[in-house]
Amino acid sequence: MAGLYIHVPFCNRKCLYCDFFSGNQLYLIDNYVDALIVEIKLRSGYLEAGYLSTVYFGGGTPSLLTKIQLERILQAIFTVFELDSKVEITIECNPEDINYEYVNDLLELGINRISLGVQFLDDLILKKFKRNHTKELIFNSLQIINQSKFNNLSIDLIYSVPDISDEYLSYSLQQLMKFDIKHISAYSLTIAKNSQFYWKVKSGEFVENNEDNFLDQYRLVNEFLKINGYTQYELSNYAKDGFLSLHNLGYWNQVPYLGVGVTAHSYNLLSRQWNHANIKKYIRDLNVGKSYSGFVKEDLSEVQQYNEYIILKLRTYQGLSVKYIERTFNDKILQHFLANINNLIGIGHFIKGYDTIIPKDTDMLIGDYLAKILMF
């Protein structure tokens, strides 16, 4: 069981809050697809997990790829890897790229999950943050997907945004409930240092929301979605029964994955590696087609593996497994964990089961603080 991530680093323009690697050199897309296919073939031996359970096209804006370009990439994947019979294949899409023909093309290619970048339902805010669509386009795209044979639709939503009141956020959620949305990723607006938004806040052009606003809107989103049949299975992710994101679960459960494309990360339980961040160099390096060394590799120590386990699992309601820690890590790490987790339980954190230690609702918001205490 393993995952494959394909990074598509192209956008018509960069959103104000985004710090993911992307560019607007759309004339390079065909050459980039050629390079992706070469890397997929060259690195097919990286995963020893037997078969792929998930494939994820992320970006950037993967919905800029045509049917032919997507078909070429998928054909390479189908040729090189064995896929689970119930493989989850996700593509991130922007509302302005959605039409009946494109959605049917995705279905024909075997893509069975769409992650739609809604973000906001306020036209002024959409424009302010340089999104390329309007509220009307969002509703149109949701309707098109709902009228198709797609039955696994996820959306991204951002809250704790300056000028979006609790009332308007509640109204937005109510409007979204008119559509058959199986999964919602809800994030608070963050100020990433590599984003344009960071510099606009520094200059005083934008003012970020305060912590009280974040907490109020987090609770609003959390309570609304739970009332409407969604389960919060990770700090920022909510799903209807049977529609958890298998790809994201793979990250949090430390399932091996291969990442191809510029800046893409890979993980095989023992090490991490990530590709460099230059599209033209990436295309150039893979044009030779014999080998690829344009990545940085980090071998993970036992302590690093333990710390990653703590950080990732504390984001989820699956919680921590004492038996897993006991059989995986040395006695010093185990004793450190037991001493600290017992202290935290003693002062009112976590729910302790037979083997699992699960964060309480109040623990989710201070997960980073709790993780620091448990890390070695």
N, C-alpha and C positions, 0 to 999 in steps of 0.2 A: 504494500500500500504506500503510495507516494503521490506528490503533487507536482505539477508543472506550471510555472508562471512565465508568461510572455509579456515583456514590457514593450509598449508601443509609444515612443516618446515624441509624439507629434500632436500639436494643438493649433487651431486657427489663431488663438491668442491665449495668453496665460491669465488665469483668474488671479485676482488680487491676493487671495489668502494662500495660494498654492505654493508649496516648496518641493514638489516632486520634480524630477528631471524631465524636462520637455522643451521642445523648440517648435518653431513654425516653418521649418525647412521642408515643406510638403513635397517638393520636387525630388526629395531623396527617398520617398516611401518605397518605391519599387526596388531600389538597390538595397534598402534596409531589409525588406522581406527576403531578398536573395541571401543576405548575410544571416538572417535568423534561421533559415532553412539549413544553411551550412553548419551553424553552431549546434542546432538540434541534433544533427547527424554526428558531429564530432564529439558531443558530450553525452551521447546516449548511454555510455557505460557508467556515468556518475552515480546513477541510482541503482541500488542492488535490491530494491524492494519488490521486484517482480512485475508489478503492473501499476498503472496510473489510476487513481480514484478521482482525481480532479485535474482540470485544465482551466487556467484563468488568464484571460486577456485583460491586462491593466494598463494604465497610462498616466499621463497623456490622455489621448482620446482614441481608443481602439476602433470606435465606430467610424473613424475616417477611412478605415480599410475597406476596400471594395469586396464584393463577393469572391472575385477571382483571387485577390490577394489572401483573403482568409482561407479560401479553399486550398491554396498552395501550402500554407503553413500547416493546416490540419492534415493534409495528405502526408506531409513529412512526419508529423506526429504519429499518425495511424500506421505508417510504414515502420517506424523505428521502435515504437513502444507497444506493449500489450496494454489494453485498456480494460478496466472493470466493466462488466455488462451494464452497470448502472452509473457509469462515469458522469460526473457533474462538469459541464463545460459552460463557463461563464464569460460573458463579454460586457465590459463597461461601455455604456452608451450615453451620449448627450441627447437631450430632447430634440434638438434641431436636426439630428441625423435620422430620426425615426420616421419611417413611412411604411405603408403596407407592403410594398415590394421588398424593402430592406429586411423587415421582420420575417417575411416568408423565406427570403434568402438564408437568413440565419438558421431557421428551422431546417431547411433543406440540407444545410451543412452539418447538422447534428448538434448545433449549439442549443442548449436546453435551459439556460438561465441568463436573464438580463439584469444587470445592475445599472439602474438609471440615475444619473446625477441631477436630482431635483434641487437640492440645497435650500432654496427659499421659494416662497410663493408671493413675493412682493416685487412688482416690476421695478420700482425705484432701487431696491436693494440689489436685485439681479444686475441692473445696469451699473450700479455703483461698484460692485465686485467683479465687473467685466465678464459676466456670464453672457453667452451668445443667444439666449432665448428669453422668451417672455412667459408669464404665467399661463397664457392661452396655449402656447406651444407645449408646455408641460402637460396640461390637461389633454391636449390632442394626442400626444405621444402615449400617455397612459391609456387612453381610450383605444388607440390602435393596438397596443400590446394586449389589452384585455379582450379585444375582439378576435385576436389571433388564437392559434393553438398553444401559445406559450402558457404554461401554468406555474411558472416559477419566476416571479418578478420581485426584485429587490430594489429599494430606492435608498439614496443617501439624503440625509436631512441635517441641516446645521442650525443650532439654536444658540442662545446667549449672544445674539447679534445686536449691535447698537441700532436703535430705531425700530426694532421688532419687539413689540410689547407682548406681555403674557396673553393678552386678549387675542392679538393677531396670530400668535403661535398656536393657540387653542383653535382658532378658526381654521388655520392651515391644516392642522391635524384632522379636523372634522371633514374638510374638503377631500383630503387624501383617502379617507375611509370610504368614499364613494366608489373606489376602485379596488380590484382584487389584488392587493399587494401582500405577498406572502412573507416578506422580510424587510425590515427597516434598520438601517445603520444610522443612528442619531448621534452626532458629535457636537460638542460645544466649539464655538469659534476659537481657534488658537492662533497665537501670533508666532509663526515660524520665522526664524531668523533669516532664512533665504527667500522669504516672500516679499512682495511689494508692500503688503499690508504692514509688515514690521516697520518699514521706513516711514510710512504714512502716519503710523502711531507715534513714532519717535519725533516726527516733525510737528505733531499736534493736529494734523489734518483729520485724523480719526481718533476717537476715544474708545478704548475697550470697555466692555461691561465689567462691573465689579463682581466680587465673589458672591454677594447676596443674590444678584440677578442670575448668575450661573446656577446656584443651588435651587432657586425658585423654579427656573425653567427646566432644570434636570428633573426635578420632582414632578413638574407638570407633564413632561413627555413620558416619564416612567409610569406614572399612574394612569394616564390616558391610554397608553398602549396596552397595559396589562388589563384594563377594563375591557378593551376591545379585542381580547383574545390572543395577544402576543405574549410570549415568554421572554424575559430578559435572560439570555444565556451567557452573556458577556457584558462588560461594563457599558459598551456602546451599541450592542446588537440585540435585536428583538426579532422573534420569528413565530409564525403560526406552527402548529404541530406538524412535524415531518418536513419542515423547510429551513432547518438550520443550515448555515453556509458550511458545507463540508470542507471547502478550501480553507476558510478562516479557522475552522476547528483544527485542521491539520497543523497550522502555525502554532496555535495555543497548546496543542497536544504533542508538539515536537515530533511530528511526522516528517520524514525526509522530503525535501523538495528540490527541484532544479529550477533555477531562474535563468532565462535566456534574454538577450537584448542588453542595451546599455544600462548600466547601474543595477542590473538585476542581481538579486542575492540568491545563493544556494546554501543548503544545509543538509548534511548527511549524518547527523547525531554527534560526530566527532570533530567536525570543522565547519567553518563558514567561509564562503568566498563571494566576492562581488566584482562585477565587471566595471570597467572604467566608464567615464562620463563624457565621451566624445563620439558623436554619431558618425562623423566622416572617418575617424580613425577606426571605429568598429567595423564599418563597411570595408575599409581598406585592408584591415588585418585578416578578415574572413574571406576576402576575395581570392586569397591564395588557396584556401580550402584544405590545407593539410593538417594544421593544428591551430590551437588558439590558446594564447597565454596572456590575454589582456585582462587579467583579473588579479585581485589581491586575495590571499588566503590566510586565514587565522585558525590555527589548531586550538581547540578548546581544552583547557585543563579541567580536572574533575571539579574544582571549585567553580569555574565558570559555568560548567554544565548544571551544577546544583543551583547557582544563582539564577540562571535563565529559567530553570524549572519553576522556581519560586515566583519570579516576576510574571511569567506568562500565566501560570495556573491561578494566581490570585486575581486575575482579571475575569475569571470565569466562575460560574456557579457549580462547576464540577469539583472545585476545591483541590486540596492537596491529599496525596495518598501517603500515609505513614509507611506502609509496606513497600511502596515503590522507593522511597528515600532510603529505607533500611537495606534493601537488596541492591541498590544502585551505587550508593556512596559510602565512603569510609566511615569508621566509627567516630572520628572527631567531628565530622560534618553532622552525623546522625545525632550525637549528644548535644551539639550546638543547637540543632533544630528543635529537639525535644525540650531542652531547657527554656528556650525562648517562646516556643508555641504554648507551652504550659503556663508560662507567665502571662502571655496575652489572653489565653482562655480564662485565666484567673481574674483578670480585670475586665472581663465582659466581652471580649472579641471572639468571633467564630462560633460555629455550631459543630460540636464534635460527634462523629458517628463511630461505627465499629472500626472503620479504617480511614474514612475521609474526614477532613477538616475543612468545612465550607464557610466562606465569608458570609457574614450577615449583611443585610441591605446597607446598614450604616458603615460597614467595613469597605464596601466597594469604592466609596468616594475617598477613602484614605489608604487605598491599596499600596501606593508608592511608599508611604510612611511605614506601613506594616511590613512590606517587603524588605525595606532597609534593615529592620530589626532582625528578620529571619535570615538575611543573606550572610554568607560566611566571610 
